[in-house]
Amino acid sequence: GCVETVISGPALERYYEGLTSQKLSLEEIVEKSTQNEKAALLTLDRLYRYFGQAISNVINILDPDLIVLGGGVSNIIDLPRSGLEYARKWVFTDSLQTRIVSNTLGDSAGVYGAAMLVK
């Protein structure tokens, strides 16, 4: 299925709510994970696991040197490292060289790109 239905911010918020009956934002869930709250940790593990599976498909097909993440979920500091650890289970090589980084422009990267096209 579509990756966004599983690892987008709203999907993760719904997953957490299903575990706890609490409606929290993704930022609040991430904060609770720093306090070792079990449902928050399970929610982030779900993100890392499904992200790892999805990104391993990209790596297996395209073999990129670098993947730059964008969007709200990419603001989760541990996503590149933890996601890549899960991806190692599904890539076809034992020497995974692809780097995964979060963009440096934040959620406004698309706006900057559109502005550059107008010039």
ChimeraX attribute file (.defattr): number of C-alpha atoms within 10 A of each C-alpha:
attribute: neighborCount
match mode: 1-to-1
recipient: residues
	/A:1	5
	/A:2	7
	/A:3	12
	/A:4	12
	/A:5	11
	/A:6	17
	/A:7	22
	/A:8	18
	/A:9	19
	/A:10	16
	/A:11	17
	/A:12	24
	/A:13	22
	/A:14	20
	/A:15	20
	/A:16	23
	/A:17	18
	/A:18	12
	/A:19	14
	/A:20	13
	/A:21	10
	/A:22	11
	/A:23	14
	/A:24	17
	/A:25	16
	/A:26	23
	/A:27	15
	/A:28	12
	/A:29	22
	/A:30	19
	/A:31	13
	/A:32	16
	/A:33	17
	/A:34	10
	/A:35	11
	/A:36	12
	/A:37	13
	/A:38	12
	/A:39	18
	/A:40	26
	/A:41	18
	/A:42	16
	/A:43	24
	/A:44	22
	/A:45	16
	/A:46	16
	/A:47	22
	/A:48	23
	/A:49	20
	/A:50	18
	/A:51	23
	/A:52	24
	/A:53	20
	/A:54	18
	/A:55	21
	/A:56	23
	/A:57	15
	/A:58	13
	/A:59	21
	/A:60	13
	/A:61	11
	/A:62	9
	/A:63	15
	/A:64	13
	/A:65	11
	/A:66	12
	/A:67	17
	/A:68	12
	/A:69	17
	/A:70	18
	/A:71	15
	/A:72	13
	/A:73	19
	/A:74	19
	/A:75	16
	/A:76	13
	/A:77	12
	/A:78	13
	/A:79	22
	/A:80	21
	/A:81	15
	/A:82	17
	/A:83	22
	/A:84	23
	/A:85	14
	/A:86	20
	/A:87	23
	/A:88	17
	/A:89	14
	/A:90	16
	/A:91	21
	/A:92	14
	/A:93	11
	/A:94	8
	/A:95	8
	/A:96	14
	/A:97	12
	/A:98	14
	/A:99	13
	/A:100	18
	/A:101	16
	/A:102	19
	/A:103	16
	/A:104	11
	/A:105	11
	/A:106	14
	/A:107	15
	/A:108	12
	/A:109	14
	/A:110	13
	/A:111	11
	/A:112	11
	/A:113	10
	/A:114	10
	/A:115	10
	/A:116	9
	/A:117	8
	/A:118	6
	/A:119	5
